[in-house]
Amino acid sequence: MRLPLTALFSGLVFANGCVEQDSSMFIQGALPLLPADCQVSNQDNVFLPSGTLDLIGRKGYSSFLKVLTNLPATFNNQDVQQDQTRSPNFPDYGAVDNNVVIFESASIDFELKGALDATDFLEIAAAGGLTCEAGSCTSNADNEAGKQEEVPAAGTLFNVQTTLNSAQVVVTEAISSNTAATLFTAFTQAATDAGLLAGDGNVANPVGAQNTNLLVLPGQRQRLTMNISLTGTTTGSGDLRPVKSAVFPFGVDVCIGCLTPDAAYCRKFDAVAFAIEQENCIDGQDIPTAVCACVNALGEPDGRIVTNDSEICRTP
């Protein structure tokens, strides 16, 4: 009996104790989750150039990745019909495809670039959560340099009949909730250490905040280049082979207060949280649903919004 290639190589992969990147599957892009129906499809071909995450909620950034495979199906209808003709009385339990990939997790790490003095404050404030050098910071998962963070992923990928490059959507986190919480704490503490925030959290140095990208003002954003790779197993013949996609780089801009500022945050600027009549599928991700608005003597929004360039609101 001839074994499929997946079965022949599975023993070698497990013997080595590691999973190497498999070029037979790859992430084509990240799909946008639009408020119209809050659904994505593997037929969608418009991808997000980047994402945005408001760290106020300490929630992760959910990604909907379009993944393709060129692992060919290991059976087709013609093979099944021939087997039934040869043994018509043998129970047909269905064919088993060795090249179905079931995704179980994703490995993520990131790089952040900024001003040298800002990244120095960040590294100290992160207390081992970031490794910074020459204005560039990288994630330090589990306090071990070079170790990627593992997060759950869900999705199944396969080709049908003789087609190749079939696509499916795999759901995972580009930024985990643990990383989001770490970044929120690091940026807040770094801003305090830099003298931009007072002990009560209020803005102490508006001019310095404008010149330093430590996410003190709602409009400030810091780009993270996320490196995402998916890990799964192939099925069939009882031999499961671990596979891993090539790394997919995806940019996510993190901020504090640019999408979903709450009342406590806006009070730092003598402002109030003003809701925007705009639907969103996931709060704090990609689409703003509130702003910090200045108010008049009657406590009503006066049209001014706290951004990078505006000063803290002052009551007339």
C-alpha positions in Angstrom: 0.0 0.0 0.0 1.3 3.4 -0.9 1.2 6.0 1.9 0.5 9.6 1.1 3.4 12.1 1.4 1.8 13.6 4.5 2.0 10.3 6.3 5.6 9.6 5.2 6.8 13.0 6.5 4.8 13.1 9.7 7.2 10.9 11.6 10.1 13.1 10.6 8.4 16.3 11.8 7.5 14.9 15.1 10.9 13.4 15.6 12.5 16.8 15.2 10.2 18.2 17.8 9.5 21.4 15.8 7.1 22.7 13.1 8.7 24.4 10.1 6.9 26.8 7.9 4.9 25.2 5.1 4.8 27.1 1.8 1.8 25.1 0.7 -0.5 27.4 2.7 -0.3 31.2 3.2 -2.2 34.1 4.6 -3.5 36.3 1.7 -4.7 39.2 3.8 -6.9 40.4 6.7 -10.5 41.0 5.9 -12.5 44.0 7.3 -15.5 43.3 9.6 -18.0 45.8 8.3 -20.9 47.1 10.5 -23.5 46.4 7.7 -23.7 42.7 8.5 -20.6 42.0 10.7 -19.7 39.1 8.5 -16.7 38.1 6.4 -16.6 35.7 3.5 -13.8 33.7 1.9 -15.0 35.3 -1.4 -14.0 38.8 -0.2 -11.0 40.3 -2.0 -10.8 43.7 -0.3 -8.2 43.6 2.5 -7.4 45.9 5.4 -4.2 47.8 4.9 -3.9 48.1 8.7 -6.0 48.1 11.8 -6.6 50.3 14.9 -7.0 49.2 18.5 -8.0 51.5 21.4 -6.1 50.2 24.5 -8.6 51.6 26.9 -10.7 48.4 27.0 -7.5 46.2 27.4 -9.1 44.0 24.8 -7.2 42.3 21.9 -7.5 42.9 18.2 -9.5 40.2 16.4 -8.3 39.3 12.9 -10.2 37.6 10.2 -7.5 36.1 7.9 -8.1 34.8 4.4 -5.9 31.8 4.1 -5.2 29.7 0.9 -3.7 26.3 0.4 -2.2 24.5 -2.6 -2.2 21.1 -0.9 -4.2 19.0 -3.4 -7.2 16.9 -2.4 -6.1 13.3 -2.0 -9.3 11.9 -3.4 -12.0 12.8 -5.9 -15.4 11.5 -6.9 -14.0 9.4 -9.7 -11.8 7.5 -7.2 -14.8 6.9 -4.9 -17.0 5.6 -7.8 -14.2 3.2 -8.9 -13.9 1.8 -5.4 -17.6 1.3 -5.2 -17.6 -0.6 -8.5 -14.8 -2.9 -7.4 -16.3 -3.6 -4.0 -20.1 -2.8 -4.2 -20.9 -4.6 -1.0 -18.2 -3.0 1.1 -19.6 -0.4 3.5 -18.8 3.1 2.2 -17.7 5.3 5.2 -16.5 8.0 2.9 -13.1 8.9 1.7 -10.5 10.5 3.9 -8.6 13.5 2.7 -5.0 13.7 4.1 -4.6 17.4 3.2 -7.4 19.0 5.3 -5.7 21.6 7.6 -7.3 22.3 10.9 -6.0 25.5 12.5 -5.6 25.5 16.3 -3.4 28.4 17.2 -1.4 31.4 16.0 2.0 32.6 16.9 2.4 36.4 17.2 5.1 38.9 18.0 5.5 42.6 17.1 7.9 45.4 16.5 7.3 49.1 17.6 9.4 52.0 16.5 9.5 55.5 18.1 11.7 58.2 19.4 14.7 57.0 21.3 13.7 58.8 24.6 10.1 57.5 24.3 11.2 53.9 23.8 13.6 54.2 26.7 10.7 55.2 29.0 8.6 52.4 27.5 11.2 49.6 28.2 11.5 50.7 31.8 7.8 51.0 32.3 7.1 47.6 30.7 9.2 45.9 33.3 10.5 43.1 31.0 7.5 43.1 28.7 9.4 44.9 25.9 13.0 44.8 24.7 14.0 48.2 23.2 17.2 49.3 21.4 17.9 52.3 19.2 14.3 53.4 19.0 12.9 50.0 18.2 11.0 47.8 20.6 10.0 44.1 20.2 7.6 42.0 22.2 9.1 39.9 24.9 6.5 37.2 25.5 6.7 35.4 28.8 9.8 37.6 29.6 11.9 35.5 27.1 13.5 37.4 24.3 12.6 35.9 20.9 9.7 33.8 22.1 6.4 34.2 20.3 3.1 34.4 22.1 0.6 31.6 21.3 -3.1 32.6 20.9 -6.1 30.5 19.8 -7.2 30.3 16.2 -10.2 28.6 14.5 -10.7 27.5 10.9 -10.4 24.6 8.5 -8.8 24.8 5.1 -8.9 22.3 2.2 -9.2 21.9 -1.6 -12.0 20.1 -3.3 -11.6 17.7 -6.3 -8.8 18.9 -8.5 -9.0 22.6 -7.6 -6.1 24.4 -5.9 -5.7 27.6 -3.9 -9.1 27.3 -2.2 -9.6 30.0 0.5 -11.2 30.0 3.9 -11.4 32.5 6.8 -9.4 31.8 9.9 -10.2 33.8 13.1 -7.5 34.7 15.5 -6.0 37.6 17.5 -3.4 39.9 16.0 -3.0 41.4 19.4 -4.0 39.4 22.5 -5.8 40.9 25.5 -2.6 40.2 27.6 -0.5 42.2 25.2 -3.1 45.0 25.1 -3.1 45.2 28.9 0.7 45.2 29.0 0.9 48.0 26.4 -1.7 50.1 28.2 0.2 49.9 31.5 3.5 50.5 29.8 2.4 53.6 27.9 0.6 55.1 30.9 3.5 54.5 33.3 6.0 55.8 30.7 4.0 59.0 30.3 4.0 59.4 34.1 7.7 58.8 34.3 8.3 61.3 31.6 6.4 64.0 33.5 3.5 64.1 31.1 0.9 62.8 33.5 0.3 63.8 37.1 -0.2 61.3 39.9 -4.0 61.5 39.5 -3.7 60.7 35.8 -4.5 64.2 34.6 -2.4 65.7 31.8 0.4 67.7 33.5 2.4 68.8 30.4 0.2 69.3 27.3 3.1 70.8 25.2 5.3 67.9 26.1 2.5 65.4 25.3 2.2 66.9 21.8 5.9 66.3 21.2 6.1 62.8 22.6 4.2 59.8 21.1 3.4 58.1 24.4 -0.3 58.1 23.7 -1.1 60.8 26.1 -3.5 62.6 23.7 -6.5 60.9 22.0 -5.2 61.4 18.5 -1.8 59.9 19.1 -1.2 56.5 17.6 1.7 54.1 17.6 2.2 51.6 14.8 2.9 47.9 15.8 4.0 45.6 13.0 2.5 42.3 14.0 4.1 39.1 12.7 1.4 36.4 12.5 1.8 32.7 11.6 -0.9 30.0 11.8 -0.3 26.5 13.2 -2.5 23.5 12.5 -2.5 19.8 11.6 -3.4 17.9 8.5 -5.8 15.0 8.8 -6.2 11.5 7.2 -5.0 7.9 7.7 -4.6 8.5 11.4 -1.3 10.3 10.8 -1.5 14.0 11.9 1.2 16.3 10.5 1.8 19.7 12.1 2.0 22.5 9.6 2.7 26.2 10.0 2.0 29.1 7.6 4.6 31.6 6.5 4.7 34.8 8.6 2.2 37.5 7.7 3.1 41.0 8.7 0.1 43.2 9.6 0.2 46.8 11.0 -2.0 47.7 13.9 -2.1 51.3 15.3 -2.6 51.4 19.0 -4.0 54.4 20.9 -5.5 55.4 24.2 -8.8 57.1 23.7 -9.0 57.5 19.9 -11.9 55.1 19.4 -13.8 54.5 22.6 -12.8 57.1 25.3 -14.8 56.8 28.5 -15.8 59.6 31.0 -12.8 59.0 33.3 -10.4 59.4 30.4 -12.0 62.5 29.0 -12.0 64.2 32.4 -8.2 64.4 32.1 -8.8 67.1 29.3 -11.7 68.9 31.1 -13.9 67.2 28.5 -16.8 64.7 28.4 -17.2 61.5 26.5 -19.5 62.1 23.6 -21.0 59.1 21.7 -20.8 59.0 17.9 -23.9 57.6 16.2 -21.9 55.0 14.3 -22.3 51.3 14.4 -19.4 49.0 15.0 -19.0 45.2 15.2 -16.3 45.1 17.9 -15.9 48.0 20.4 -12.5 49.6 20.4 -11.5 48.2 17.1 -11.0 50.1 13.8 -14.1 52.4 14.0 -14.6 55.2 16.5 -17.8 55.3 18.6 -17.0 58.1 20.9 -14.8 61.3 21.3 -13.6 63.6 24.0 -15.7 66.7 23.5 -15.3 70.1 25.1 -18.4 71.6 26.7 -19.8 75.1 27.3 -21.0 76.7 30.5 -24.2 74.7 30.2 -22.4 71.4 30.0 -23.2 70.9 26.3 -20.7 70.0 23.6 -19.4 73.2 22.0 -18.0 71.6 18.8 -14.4 71.3 20.0 -12.8 67.8 20.0 -9.6 67.0 21.9 -7.0 65.8 19.3 -3.2 65.9 18.9 -3.1 69.6 18.2 -5.8 70.9 20.5 -5.2 72.1 24.0 -7.0 70.8 27.1 -10.6 72.1 27.2 -11.1 75.2 29.3 -14.5 76.1 30.6 -15.4 79.6 29.2 
